[in-house]
Amino acid sequence: MSLADDSKTPLFVALVVHNHGHCLKQCIETLFLMAGEEIDLYVWDDGSTDGGADILKELQVYYGFQLFCEKRQGVAVALNRLFELANGRDVVRMHGDVVVLTPKWAQRLRATAAAFPGAGVIGVKTILPNGRIQSCGRMIARPLGIRDAHSNLFWNEQNRPFADKVVAVDSVAGTFAFYRAEAIRQTGGVDVKYTPAGMEDDDFCLMARAKNFDVVSDPLIEVAHAVSYPPSEKHKALLRRHYQHWERKWGWNPEFPDAHDIRKLWGNTKIAWQIGRERLVSKSNDTKPPVDWLLVTWNNLAKLKNCLQSLAGTDYPNARLLVLDNGSTDGTGEYLANLAASGFPFPVQIESLPVNIGLPPALNILLARSTAPFLARLDDDIEVAPDWIALMLEDLRRFPFAGCVGGKILESSSDKIQLADCRFWEAPQDMYGTPDTGQFDYLAVTNHVRGCCNLYTREAFRVAGSFDIRYNPSQFDDPDHQVALRAAGFDVIYDGRITVRHHMNTGVDSSPKGYANFLANRHKLFGKWNEDVFEILDRGLDISGRLVEDWRPEQWRVAKPMNLAQTVEQMP
């Protein structure tokens, strides 16, 4: 029986307790006090050894709940037994170390369940002992993995009323959550292989999504969770065992996932709702679609002229140049004003600012002015081959989940590598200044391609957002945005056939204050995404295989290409 349909039937609350004696009294007191209506509480003591069972017996006398004291069998077994006792009713599950903070939480939960009839699971906002947010729901079916800092929405942020709408999520914590009876019936209950505890809540949510239920989180219901960190070595060993079961069951590594693995197995279900075709794939079917080139320049007139001369040789019929003069004082404005009249072969739209506002906001202005389905981000000190657009579009058509593609970057006056297939994790490949002997001539899924010459789909910006203006005036804004793409489920493609020549450090301020800005923006990158972000992304690609096609000389071939193209083509 649905709580949304029958306001007269008390809510069935399943409370599983194991060694929560220190907070049981407050847990049960606030549960009843804050409910605002009658509830049916069923308490299962799962083999507590801290005297919790005795505390529960004392509380039972006053509150009159149903109590079961059993030997340790694990949370999943206990929940499944309580599901049976619910006899077809919806269930609110909770842990014994949770304190309910929201008055009339039951009324709010009923209203949310009624408003979202397709939701098989509804979660709440969970607050840590320090007053910060533990979770407002979790995103786990995406390339950043299941770690708390990456999966929990608003993890460790200050608790304030900035999130007041029910939001769709991959999963919710089992600390306090509503499970619809039909979702329990169709999934068969909680997976008992996650014994004694941990990950059974995420797993249940995925099972519900696989059965076409939604999972949502309501941040207007708040609970405090007396969780302790960091986890013990025993707990870490247990998690590793659970991770192994998860990988066998769902087909992807929960710590180091790859979006292709998830889409390949679950692309036809709501598990892939965030990273599926409808959300990410470009809608353009044109054989020669419009492409807008976004170029920001500042006091770099000589190299800008060279760059535009190179772009003028592009062999593509349907491109437009959008250029922003970011407060130049070296004659750039006059030069650009006469660019169209001087015979530049592509349409030109010019923006001029009286002051330099920095690169990311300037790019965002051009992004707002653009209309094409494909957008190239360009530096003003590059040289490109005539076929660069054709090759990049070929890659984006071939890999429909790609949001961005970039090529091999060489120094402007030599055949030495400036950047190719970049890896931030582990010791970076020593590529800077090495001769280009074909060692990077391959096609691969990667996590970062240098931002001096990239081609994006418009969907990449629609879903992942624009460039983060906190990276002003420049530096690290390109890897930041590409992490955002990867986090959203897009691919980033490296194509070694595409050679871009780039003047080294043209826009870099090498003064002490400039270097300080460089370091500050690097700290911003890892402060925003966490120090382990590239380890997760790189290892996820390495596990599934990042190399798509290999054009390298034989001595460089150390990895076999993956069948990524076939995988993508077979997706629904």
Sequence and secondary structure as in RCSB ss.txt:
>XXXX:A:sequence
MSLADDSKTPLFVALVVHNHGHCLKQCIETLFLMAGEEIDLYVWDDGSTDGGADILKELQVYYGFQLFCEKRQGV
AVALNRLFELANGRDVVRMHGDVVVLTPKWAQRLRATAAAFPGAGVIGVKTILPNGRIQSCGRMIARPLGIRDAH
SNLFWNEQNRPFADKVVAVDSVAGTFAFYRAEAIRQTGGVDVKYTPAGMEDDDFCLMARAKNFDVVSDPLIEVAH
AVSYPPSEKHKALLRRHYQHWERKWGWNPEFPDAHDIRKLWGNTKIAWQIGRERLVSKSNDTKPPVDWLLVTWNN
LAKLKNCLQSLAGTDYPNARLLVLDNGSTDGTGEYLANLAASGFPFPVQIESLPVNIGLPPALNILLARSTAPFL
ARLDDDIEVAPDWIALMLEDLRRFPFAGCVGGKILESSSDKIQLADCRFWEAPQDMYGTPDTGQFDYLAVTNHVR
GCCNLYTREAFRVAGSFDIRYNPSQFDDPDHQVALRAAGFDVIYDGRITVRHHMNTGVDSSPKGYANFLANRHKL
FGKWNEDVFEILDRGLDISGRLVEDWRPEQWRVAKPMNLAQTVEQMP
>XXXX:A:secstr
  TTT TTS EEEEEEESS TTTHHHHHHHHHHHH S EEEEEEEES SSSHHHHHHHHHHHH  EEEEE    H
HHHHHHHHHHHTT  EEEEETTEEE STTHHHHHHHHHHH TTEEEEEEEEE TTSBEEES B  SSTT S HHH
HBTTTT B  TT  S EE SB  TTEEEE HHHHHHHTS  TTS SSSSHHHHHHHHHHHTT EEEEEEEEEEEE
   SS  HHHHHHHHHHHHHHHHHHSS SSS  HHHHHHHHTTSGGGTTTSHHHHS     SS  EEEEEEESS 
HHHHHHHHHHHHT   SSEEEEEEEES  SSHHHHHHTTTTTT SS EEEEEESS   HHHHHHHHHHH  SSEE
EEE TTEEE TTHHHHHHHHHHHSTTEEEEEEEEEETTSSBEEESS   SSS    TT B SSTT EEEEES   
TTEEEEEHHHHHHH S  GGG SSSSHHHHHHHHHHHHT EEEEEEEEEEEE TTTT   SHHHHHHHHHHHHHH
HHHH TTHHHHHHHHHHHH  EEEE S GGG  S    HHHHHHT  
